[in-house]
Amino acid sequence: MKNILTAIGQQTRAFQRHWLSYFSLFVSVDLVIQLIVIPLFRLATTVILQAAQIPFISYQNVVIIARHHPLVVVALLVELICLLLVVDLQFAAVLLGIRDISREMFTVRGLVREIWQTLRHLRPSSLLVLMVYFILVIPFADLVYRTPLLAKIQVPQFILDYLTRNGLLLTATVTFYIILTFLGLRLVWALPLMVYQRLRPRAAFRQSWQRTQGRRWLAVALRLLTIGFLAVLVMAAFYALVIGAQWLLDFLPQPVAALFANINLLIIQLGSELVTTWTGVVTVSLLFLPLTTTAPVTASPRLAAKGRRAFAGLILVVLVVVAAAGNGLYLSTSQHHRPVTISHRGVAEENGVQNTLPALKRTHRLHPDYVELDVHETKDQQFVVLHDENLKELAGVNKTPRQLTLKQLTRLTVHENGHQAKLASFTTYLRTADRLHQKLLVEIKPTPADSPGMVKRFVDRYGTDLIQHHALVHSLDYGVVEQLKRLEPRLPVMYIQPYNFTYPNTAANGYSMEYSTLTYDFITLAHLQGKRVYAWTVNEPAIMMQMMYKNADGIITDNLAELNRQIATYEDQRSYARQLLNYILVVPTNTEFAP
């Protein structure tokens, strides 16, 4: 450990000599990705889908797209290849830039030339290998360079929840991540070898594997963990100092406090980026620079120094302008509004059995804006309030709603959370909610066994009443969403999305989005089109606060009382110091300089 700390100290002193050049390198690559690359990819995806009149991409329609829109599939595959190339090139830019700056031979023109040579060196067969490589190194990529493109690759929380529900799935998940981590450590040298020594991917993989034989991969892990731990300590101390200063400044008149809040938020962003730069440079210098065999494009020291100063000045100006625009918007209290509260399946803090009348009545006392419930069609073409497609878990009956009549279903007793209750018809549930003056968010859950005209019958029976009582409807099936809007345009209908792949262009009035992939950008784009966005299912206080600061219009939760407490905190404690703290703790985003 002492040797590692000594080596980190030596590299830190070397970093100090050229910290501004390193900082400019990291920030410039980041800004290019955020301001140019990501918008271009988003625009390309939108144009491709709109040209084929495809409103969205999800697991529901991917087979249909493959069958009926082969050109779209080809275009999206080309886009994926371009994405892989961009990820490869941005890492190459960082690795080559660090090498050139450390040798005091860095010029922008020389770096661009070297990146172009790296691109020419790639072969089509390399792309699949690169895809596998980036999947493996994602857990360690942030220590070298935090890229927004890799940050978008994540597993939705509801899938992780499902994988950890029982011991077998949990064991398989943990084992998978252990294997992934081990392989990532063994192959961590592959990309630097491809960049510095121009090796082909297979040769680089083979050499990286050889370099980490025996216990040498543990030494790599120890160095990475040590650098990461030191970065966390530095960031914690830095954040505490800035937040403490803002807390004192909040006692000054509001305009003065607001001015310093904007300055301190910029300091937080610059400081975070500087620590990120230090982490990347030290990691590359310790692990990868010894691999260097190719000489950088040469330039005179005077020309290189002059170029670095001009480059750094330009980057700082652009950075401050971009950050200031986003910071002013974030700190403006007019941008933050109270989200509507939505009780998931009609329960709150396990106060009853989901989707039952006793739970509805208890939950109503907590004053949710909406109670969310689920509706299935029955054997006799009626509608029962039920989430699951099989009654075994709640009622102990191995039947589906479509196999039983409404009368048979409402005789069943369901058990959950230490409570029991009878299933309810949607007619009874709606009548009870109307009597309580409780607005509803109704999820229609279609199945392949549903009868023809199911959606039309639902609209004919309940559409007018739902409109009169200001209810909302949403569904995971876009076909249902389209039918509802066609049959009753006045009815507000939302489309449920389990994954934020790309911004959809649909007939829906808004979106219910699984929270773990819901971004500030998605919500902003929806608002520009006059559409609302609800986040589901949000049960943790920190995530509730995060969704509020991302400007989600509503939050669907199992813990309504906790959500009410978090909203009260959100509305009552809007000091600038707290806003800065929330920016650090509960507003993680895919970009460094925008909320």
Salt bridges, closest charged atoms under 4 A:
ASP100 OD1 - ARG99 NE 3.04
GLU104 OE2 - HIS18 NE2 3.24
GLU114 OE2 - ARG99 NH2 2.16
GLU273 OE1 - ARG146 NH2 3.99
ASP369 OD2 - ARG338 NH1 3.13
GLU372 OE2 - HIS474 NE2 3.35
GLU377 OE1 - ARG402 NH1 3.85
GLU377 OE2 - ARG457 NH2 2.76
ASP388 OD1 - HIS387 ND1 2.85
ASP434 OD1 - HIS469 ND1 3.51
GLU443 OE2 - LYS445 NZ 3.08
GLU443 OE1 - HIS474 NE2 3.98
ASP460 OD2 - LYS456 NZ 2.93
ASP465 OD1 - HIS469 ND1 2.77
GLU488 OE2 - ARG490 NE 2.94
ASP521 OD2 - ARG42 NH2 3.65
ASP553 OD1 - HIS337 NE2 3.71
ASP553 OD2 - HIS527 NE2 2.71
ASP558 OD1 - HIS344 ND1 2.87
GLU562 OE1 - ARG565 NH2 2.77
GLU592 OE1 - ARG146 NH2 2.68
